[in-house]
Amino acid sequence: MYAGALEPIDREDIGPHGYMIGEVQRKKVKLIFVEKARRQYRKEEVSVTEEDTAFSVREKIAAMIREKGSQDTYQITLTGARHPGFRPDIGEYLKCGRILEIEDRTVPAFHLEELRQKYRGSLIGNYIESFGTEPKSQVEQKALTLGLEALLYPENC
């Protein structure tokens, strides 16, 4: 008897599916899991760096799917620090395989000290200075990041 499905039936049925074989011998129980599902739902992370481009991220996703199994269905989270002017092309990445969703959790890799020096005395420099040497909370960090993206890369907003 097995309580459960041999194949995943829902996007939250993450991981391998199968059944257990048990053997009882003199007060000992031996259990073996037999994986039976042909497919599974997977949650995977793909790391994005400052050097990545739309093409390189697409290739990372495609390579991960080839490695883990093209028959499986994926929920992917993009993580890491990307170039501030780069926005991941989620629509294009969805074409890489059986992908339910892609969540972009990347952050722009601003080099604050360089920007502070480069834009000293300008609107951007004053904006950075208004946060002091470092943002004091996650809310301030988000405000600094979103503000710099809007000021430096308005085409992405």
Phi, psi and chi 1 to 4 in degrees:
 res  aa     phi    psi   chi1   chi2   chi3   chi4
   1 MET       -  140.6 -132.7 -169.4  -57.3      -
   2 TYR  -140.4  122.3 -175.4   73.0      -      -
   3 ALA   -89.5  104.0      -      -      -      -
   4 GLY   145.8  177.8      -      -      -      -
   5 ALA  -101.0  139.3      -      -      -      -
   6 LEU   -74.6  -23.4  -66.0  177.3      -      -
   7 GLU  -118.1  146.3  -68.3  -77.9  -20.7      -
   8 PRO   -64.1  140.2   20.1  -27.5      -      -
   9 ILE  -116.4   -5.2   56.6  172.9      -      -
  10 ASP  -149.0  152.9 -179.0   84.1      -      -
  11 ARG   -60.9  -18.3   69.7 -173.2  -48.7  175.6
  12 GLU   -91.8   -0.2  -64.0  -56.3  -42.3      -
  13 ASP   -82.1   68.9  -83.5   -9.5      -      -
  14 ILE   -79.4  142.6  -55.1  -62.6      -      -
  15 GLY    97.3 -179.3      -      -      -      -
  16 PRO   -70.0  150.4   18.9  -24.5      -      -
  17 HIS  -126.5  148.8  -78.4   67.2      -      -
  18 GLY   176.7 -146.6      -      -      -      -
  19 TYR  -142.1  166.8   58.6   88.7      -      -
  20 MET  -107.3  138.8  -57.7  -67.9  -72.3      -
  21 ILE  -111.1  129.9  -65.8  179.4      -      -
  22 GLY  -121.3  149.1      -      -      -      -
  23 GLU  -137.5  130.3 -172.1  177.8  -50.9      -
  24 VAL  -112.4  125.8  179.9      -      -      -
  25 GLN  -141.4  118.6  -67.4  178.7  -18.7      -
  26 ARG    38.3   68.0  -64.7 -172.6 -176.5  164.3
  27 LYS    66.7   14.6  -62.0 -175.9 -177.6 -179.3
  28 LYS  -120.0  141.1  -72.6 -173.4  177.3 -179.1
  29 VAL  -121.1  128.1  176.2      -      -      -
  30 LYS  -115.4  122.0 -178.8 -179.6  176.9 -176.1
  31 LEU  -117.9  139.0  -65.3  173.8      -      -
  32 ILE  -129.7  131.0  -60.8  171.5      -      -
  33 PHE   -89.2  129.6  176.6   72.0      -      -
  34 VAL  -112.7  111.6  178.6      -      -      -
  35 GLU   -74.1  127.3 -169.2  170.8  -26.5      -
  36 LYS  -121.6  -22.0 -135.2   28.3 -173.0  169.5
  37 ALA   -66.1  141.2      -      -      -      -
  38 ARG   -82.5  -24.5  -67.0 -174.3 -179.2  142.2
  39 ARG  -136.4  161.0  -65.2 -179.7  173.7   88.5
  40 GLN  -148.2  158.3   61.6  179.2  -69.0      -
  41 TYR   -86.0  137.4  -73.5   95.4      -      -
  42 ARG  -130.1  141.3  -65.9  179.7  176.7  -90.3
  43 LYS  -108.1  120.7  -72.1 -173.7  177.8 -177.5
  44 GLU  -131.5  152.6  -60.3  -69.6  -20.7      -
  45 GLU  -109.6  142.3  -74.9 -171.6    4.4      -
  46 VAL  -123.1  124.0  173.2      -      -      -
  47 SER   -84.8  132.2 -179.5      -      -      -
  48 VAL  -112.2  138.2  177.4      -      -      -
  49 THR  -115.9  173.1   67.3      -      -      -
  50 GLU   -63.1  -25.4 -150.9  173.4  -26.6      -
  51 GLU   -86.0  -12.6  -68.6   77.2   32.5      -
  52 ASP   -68.2  150.6  -84.2  -42.2      -      -
  53 THR  -120.1  174.4   62.9      -      -      -
  54 ALA   -57.5  -41.3      -      -      -      -
  55 PHE   -66.7  -44.3  179.8   76.8      -      -
  56 SER   -67.5  -35.3   67.4      -      -      -
  57 VAL   -67.3  -41.4  173.0      -      -      -
  58 ARG   -59.8  -41.7 -174.1 -178.5 -163.3  -70.1
  59 GLU   -66.6  -37.9  -73.9  -56.3  -56.9      -
  60 LYS   -62.4  -43.3  -76.4 -178.8  179.2 -175.8
  61 ILE   -65.0  -46.5  -68.3  169.4      -      -
  62 ALA   -62.3  -41.3      -      -      -      -
  63 ALA   -65.3  -41.3      -      -      -      -
  64 MET   -62.6  -42.2 -179.2  -89.2  -60.1      -
  65 ILE   -65.7  -41.9  -70.3  172.0      -      -
  66 ARG   -61.0  -42.0  -79.3 -168.3  -56.8  -86.9
  67 GLU   -69.2  -44.4  177.9 -172.7  -37.0      -
  68 LYS   -83.3  -28.1  -57.2  -85.7 -175.5 -178.0
  69 GLY   134.7  113.7      -      -      -      -
  70 SER   -73.6  -13.6   60.1      -      -      -
  71 GLN   -78.4  -17.0   75.0  -79.0    1.7      -
  72 ASP   -84.2  163.8  -63.9  -25.7      -      -
  73 THR  -110.6  134.1  -58.1      -      -      -
  74 TYR  -116.6  145.9  -67.5   86.0      -      -
  75 GLN  -118.8  116.5  -64.5  172.8   56.7      -
  76 ILE  -114.0  139.0  -61.9  171.4      -      -
  77 THR  -117.1  123.8  -57.5      -      -      -
  78 LEU   -86.2  129.8  -58.5  177.9      -      -
  79 THR  -129.4  166.5   60.6      -      -      -
  80 GLY   111.4 -177.5      -      -      -      -
  81 ALA  -106.9  116.0      -      -      -      -
  82 ARG   -99.9  166.1   59.4  176.2  161.8   72.2
  83 HIS   -59.8  135.6 -175.3  -80.0      -      -
  84 PRO   -58.1  -29.3  -24.3   32.9      -      -
  85 GLY   -86.8   -2.6      -      -      -      -
  86 PHE   -99.7  130.8  168.9   63.6      -      -
  87 ARG  -118.9  122.7  -75.3  -78.3 -170.2 -167.8
  88 PRO   -58.6  140.1  -25.6   35.4      -      -
  89 ASP   -94.6   81.0 -172.5   -8.0      -      -
  90 ILE   -55.8  -44.4  -55.9  -61.5      -      -
  91 GLY   -57.2  -40.8      -      -      -      -
  92 GLU   -69.8  -39.3 -173.9   61.3   31.6      -
  93 TYR   -68.5  -27.8  -54.7  152.2      -      -
  94 LEU   -63.6  -18.7  -72.6  169.0      -      -
  95 LYS   -81.4   -2.7  -61.2  174.0 -172.2  173.7
  96 CYS   -75.3  -12.3  -70.1      -      -      -
  97 GLY   166.2 -156.4      -      -      -      -
  98 ARG   -81.9   84.8  -61.6  170.2   54.5   96.1
  99 ILE  -117.7  123.5  -58.9  173.0      -      -
 100 LEU   -78.1  -45.1  -79.0  173.9      -      -
 101 GLU  -158.3  156.3   67.9 -178.6  -10.2      -
 102 ILE  -130.8  125.0  -61.7  176.9      -      -
 103 GLU  -105.9  127.2 -178.8 -178.6    6.5      -
 104 ASP   -93.9  106.2  179.8   12.9      -      -
 105 ARG  -112.1   22.0  -64.7 -170.1  129.6 -160.2
 106 THR   -74.8  158.6   61.0      -      -      -
 107 VAL  -127.4  149.6  -64.9      -      -      -
 108 PRO   -70.6  140.6   18.7  -24.4      -      -
 109 ALA   -91.9   78.2      -      -      -      -
 110 PHE   -82.0  136.2  -73.7  117.0      -      -
 111 HIS  -100.3   90.9  -58.6  -77.2      -      -
 112 LEU   -59.0  -40.9  -70.4  179.9      -      -
 113 GLU   -65.5  -40.8 -162.2   49.5   47.0      -
 114 GLU   -62.8  -45.4  -72.4  176.4   28.0      -
 115 LEU   -65.2  -38.7  -68.0  171.8      -      -
 116 ARG   -60.2  -43.6 -173.1  177.7  -84.0  118.7
 117 GLN   -68.9  -46.6  -64.3  -61.1  -39.0      -
 118 LYS   -63.9  -39.0 -178.6  176.6  180.0  178.4
 119 TYR  -108.1   20.1  -66.3  102.6      -      -
 120 ARG   -53.9  130.0 -174.7  177.2  -56.4  -87.7
 121 GLY    84.2   -2.4      -      -      -      -
 122 SER  -105.4  177.4   71.9      -      -      -
 123 LEU   -55.9  -45.2  175.0   65.0      -      -
 124 ILE   -66.4  -44.0  -65.1  170.9      -      -
 125 GLY   -61.6  -43.8      -      -      -      -
 126 ASN   -64.9  -37.3  -68.2  -19.4      -      -
 127 TYR   -61.4  -47.2 -177.9   72.7      -      -
 128 ILE   -62.0  -44.7  -65.2  168.5      -      -
 129 GLU   -61.6  -29.8  -70.7  -62.2  -35.2      -
 130 SER   -64.0  -16.4   73.5      -      -      -
 131 PHE   -95.0    2.4  -70.4   91.2      -      -
 132 GLY    74.4 -155.0      -      -      -      -
 133 THR   -74.3  -32.0   55.1      -      -      -
 134 GLU  -148.4  145.5  -73.8  -71.0  -40.2      -
 135 PRO   -61.2  140.2  -20.7   30.3      -      -
 136 LYS   -89.2  -15.4  -67.0  169.3 -177.0   52.4
 137 SER  -146.2  172.9   67.9      -      -      -
 138 GLN   -65.6  -34.3  -75.1 -176.0  -19.9      -
 139 VAL   -65.5  -44.0  171.3      -      -      -
 140 GLU   -64.5  -39.9  -79.0 -168.4    9.6      -
 141 GLN   -61.3  -43.9  179.4   64.4   49.8      -
 142 LYS   -64.6  -42.2 -174.6  100.9  174.4  162.8
 143 ALA   -63.1  -42.8      -      -      -      -
 144 LEU   -62.4  -47.7  174.6   61.0      -      -
 145 THR   -61.9  -50.4  -60.9      -      -      -
 146 LEU   -64.0  -39.3  -69.2  172.9      -      -
 147 GLY   -64.2  -44.3      -      -      -      -
 148 LEU   -65.7  -38.7  -74.8  174.1      -      -
 149 GLU   -61.5  -42.6  -79.8 -171.6  -63.6      -
 150 ALA   -67.2  -39.4      -      -      -      -
 151 LEU   -76.0  -39.6  -69.2  167.2      -      -
 152 LEU   -91.2  -29.3  -65.6  168.9      -      -
 153 TYR  -133.7   63.5  -58.0   96.8      -      -
 154 PRO   -60.4  -25.2   19.5  -28.4      -      -
 155 GLU   -67.2  -18.9   65.7  -83.4    5.0      -
 156 ASN   -89.6   -7.4  -70.9  -16.8      -      -
 157 CYS   -92.0      -  -65.8      -      -      -
